[in-house]
């Protein structure tokens, strides 16, 4: 793999991990609001699901950031994203403008899932703690 390809893989990992680390930080800072939102979306056992979601985001995000067991980190984030897309952005249960908004967020989630699948397939590259 060329130096440019490895640099691009690093930049891709940094872009993807920033999304997860930022949203995990927001959930931590607004813990009660995040829990209430999960309850509003009818997520079962929301009080237990929230810390699991944050843990998946933090561990997976740090894994991508450092390039440490990157594929395992991508799997953690894929688990989170598939559940998130299905349960949180369920556009099929919405009407009107809300349906359009939820569809856009669902498609954003699919794009992130696509990036994670690339990371899962390719690994972290050579600019990583555990290549």
C-alpha positions, -999 to 999 in steps of 0.1 A, spaced: 0 0 0 14 34 -9 21 62 15 -8 82 1 -32 53 5 -22 49 41 -25 86 47 -60 86 32 -70 56 54 -58 76 85 -78 106 75 -108 85 68 -105 68 102 -101 103 119 -132 116 101 -154 86 111 -141 84 147 -148 121 152 -185 115 146 -187 88 172 -165 105 198 -184 138 195 -218 122 198 -207 101 227 -195 132 245 -228 149 238 -247 120 253 -224 121 284 -229 158 288 -267 155 284 -272 121 300 -308 126 312 -319 142 280 -303 114 260 -321 88 282 -354 106 278 -350 107 240 -344 69 239 -376 64 260 -395 87 236 -383 65 207 -396 35 227 -362 19 231 -366 -9 256 -345 -8 288 -333 27 278 -315 32 311 -293 1 302 -291 8 265 -277 43 269 -244 33 287 -239 4 262 -243 28 233 -219 53 248 -194 25 255 -196 12 219 -191 47 206 -162 55 228 -143 22 225 -150 19 188 -141 56 182 -109 54 201 -100 22 183 -104 40 149 -85 71 162 -55 50 173 -57 23 147 -57 -2 176 -77 -34 167 -94 -12 141 -116 -40 127 -129 -49 161 -137 -12 167 -155 -10 134 -176 -40 144 -186 -23 177 -196 8 157 -215 -12 132 -235 -28 159 -243 6 173 -251 21 139 -274 -6 126 -294 -5 158 -294 33 157 -305 35 121 -333 10 126 -347 23 159 -340 60 160 -344 70 123 -374 48 115 -387 70 87 -413 43 78 -432 52 110 -432 90 102 -454 113 82 -449 145 62 -418 165 67 -408 143 96 -406 114 72 -383 133 49 -361 143 78 -359 108 93 -351 94 58 -322 118 54 -308 108 88 -314 71 80 -294 76 47 -267 94 66 -265 64 89 -262 41 59 -233 62 46 -215 59 79 -222 21 79 -206 21 44 -175 38 57 -173 13 86 -176 -16 62 -147 -2 42 -127 0 75 -137 -35 84 -126 -48 50 -93 -28 47 -82 -25 84 -65 5 98 -37 8 73 0 11 82 -3 44 101 -18 27 132 -9 14 166 -19 -22 156 -17 -24 118 
